[in-house]
Amino acid sequence: MLTAETLPRHELVGLHVRVADSSDPTLVGCEGTVVSETTNTLLLSAGSRSVRVPKAVATFEFRLDAECSEDASEYVVVEGERLVARPARRTERTGDSRWQ
């Protein structure tokens, strides 16, 4: 189950996300579905528009219950710096060690 504590270790592709804060003010408020992830960025798609957001400079709000209406959804706030890693390595993290 996805929680605020476990979300950084899960696959992010397919989750709905919104940029809550960023050092780049043009990114604040961008939202969509994560369609691709690299070490340093998330690619968000909202309809025909795609936005690549750098992880390190943003704070993200991930919607956990995508099936529910937006009003009933629970959002988890994650600092983008916690997500900076190759997706395969980030999901392998265990215990107190940053990487296995």
N, C-alpha and C positions, 0 to 999 in steps of 0.2 A: 504494500500500500504506500502511496506517495504521501509524505509528510514534509514539513518544513526542514526537518533534520535529514531526511533521506533523499530529497529531490535532487541535490547536486550529484548523487551517485547513479541516477536513473537516466535512461534515454530521454532526450528532450524533444526529438523530432516527433511532430504530431501534437505537441501541447500548445495550447493557446497562451500567448504571452503579451504583456504590455510593458513598455519602457516607462518606469515610474520616475527615474531620475537619471541624468547623464551630464557629464561635463560639456557635451555638445547639445545645446538647447534645441536644436532642430530634431533630435531623436526622441525627446520627451513626448510621451503620448502615442508614439508609434505602437501599433499592435497588430497581431495576426497570428498565424500558425507557424511554428518553427518547421521549415521544410528542409533545412540543411544546417549542419554545424561543423565548424572547423576548430582548430586549436584556439583561435582568437576571436571568432565571430559567430553570430547566429544570423541566419537568413530567414527573415519573416515574410510571409506572403499573406496579403489581404486582398483577395480578389485578383485583379490583374496587376496589382502593384507589389513589388518586392523591395525590401529594405535590408541591407546588410548592417548589423549593429555590432560594434566592437564590444566584447564582453567586459574588458577591464575598466571601461569608463562609464558603465551603466549599472543601474539597479533595476532588476526585473521583477515583475509580478506574474507568476505562472498560475493559470486557472487549473485547479485540480479536477473538478467535476465537469468535464466538457459536455456531458450529456444534458446537464441542467441548464435552465435559463440563466442568463448573465446575472440577474438579480439574486438568484439563490446560490451562486457559485462561491466557492472558497478560493481566495487568492493567497499564494505563498510568496513572500518577498525574499529574493536572493540577491546578494551582492555579486555582481558579475565577476569580480576577482576570484570568487570561489569556483567559478566554472572554467577558468582559463586552464586548459589542458587538452590534449588530444582526447576526443570523446571515448575511445576505447580504453585509454589509461584512466580517465576520470571515473569511469564506472567500475573500475577494479579496486578502488580505494577501500582499505579496511582499517579498522582500529584507529589508533592515534597517528599512524604514519601517513604522511601526505601521499606517498605513492608506495606501491608494493615493491 
